[in-house]
Structures are given as structure tokens and as C-alpha cells.
Amino acid sequence: MNKQPIKYYTDAEHGWFYTTREFRRLLKIDPTKISEYSYQSDDGDAVYMEEDSDGAYLMMALKAAGMEVEIEEIDCGRCAWVRGLKRYGGSNE
């Protein structure tokens, strides 16, 4: 089984799994299913999938692709910088 490292950014209240738009496409994660609680970089290449439902989509897709997840948690303190990014919301394909 392939090991896939995933960065997991957290703050005091929530967390987001980092991936790229290209990798999300490769895993066939439907962008319309991603909630407004996920974020993206200004150029749209980086996607930060919220830990609950969106993160579950990511984990299921990784498992379906035969990948073992290796999570690297990054504690951002009280309020993660991720919250300042543009919301994803699924319609930004």
C-alpha cells in the first residue's frame, strides 16, 4: 500500500487537510460536494478540506485509491491562518 503524507492544519476549534486541486481531481472527489467550510489559496491550487465531511471524502478517496494515510498535524495556535483564505464551496472548478 502506498503511503500518502497529508498535512493537517489545526487551530483551537477546527482542522483542515491540505491537498492540491490536481490531487483532488486525481482522486475523483466531486468539487460540488465540498462544503463552504473548506478553503483554497488565491490561485486555487491549494485546497484545505475541513476535517468533518470534506475530510471524510478525502480519506475515503485515498483508501479507494489504495493509499495509506500518514497525517502530519500542524498546530496553528488559537486561530489558523487557513481561516483567512478564500472559501472553496465546491463551485470554483
N, C-alpha and C positions, 0 to 999 in steps of 0.2 A: 504494500500500500504506500502511495506517495504521501510524504509529509508536506503539508501546506502551512507555512507560517502566516498567521493573521495577527495584525496589531489591533488591540482592543483599548481604545481611549476611554477613560472613565473620569467622572467628577463625583462630587458628594451625592448626587442624585441619580445619575444615569450613565450609560455607556454606549459606545458606537464601535462597530467593527469596520476597519478600513479595508477597502478593496479599490480596484480601478474599474472604470466603466467597461474597458475592454475585457477584463476578467469576469465581470458580472455577465457580459454578453456571452462569453465562452461557456459559462455555467448555465446559460439559458434561463436566467432569472428575469421574469417579466417586469419591465420597469413600471408598468401601470399598477403593479401590486405593492410597490414600495411606498411607504407612508410619508406624510409631511414631517414626520419626526426624524427623518434621515436628512443628511446634509451632503453638499458637494462643494468642491473647490470652484473658484471663479471660472476656470476653463472647462469645468465639468469632467475632467479626467479622474479626479479622486472622488470616491464615494464613501461616506461614513454612514453605515447602516445601523439604525438604532437597535439596541440589544434585544428587544422583545420580539415582535412579529417579524420585522425585517431581518434581524439577526438569525431567527429560526429558518427563514427562507435560505439564507446564505449557508447555514450549517447543513441543511437538508440537501442543497445542491452540491456541496462539497462531498458529502457522503455518497450521493448518487454517482458522482464522478470518480469514486474510489479513492478519495483523498482523506488522509488522516489530518485532523486539525491540530496545529501547535500554536496555542494562543500566547501572545506576549502582551501582558497588561501594562498600560502606561497610565499612571495616576496623574491627572491634570490638576489636582487640588480641588478647591471649592467649586470652581466654575470652569469647565473645559472651554478652550478656545474654539472647539468644534461648534459650539452654540452660536458663534458669530458668523458662521458661513451661510451661504445661500441654501435654503431648504430644497430638498430633492423633489419630493412629492410625486414622482413617477411620470410626470408628463414632459420631462426635459430630455427626451431622446433626441 
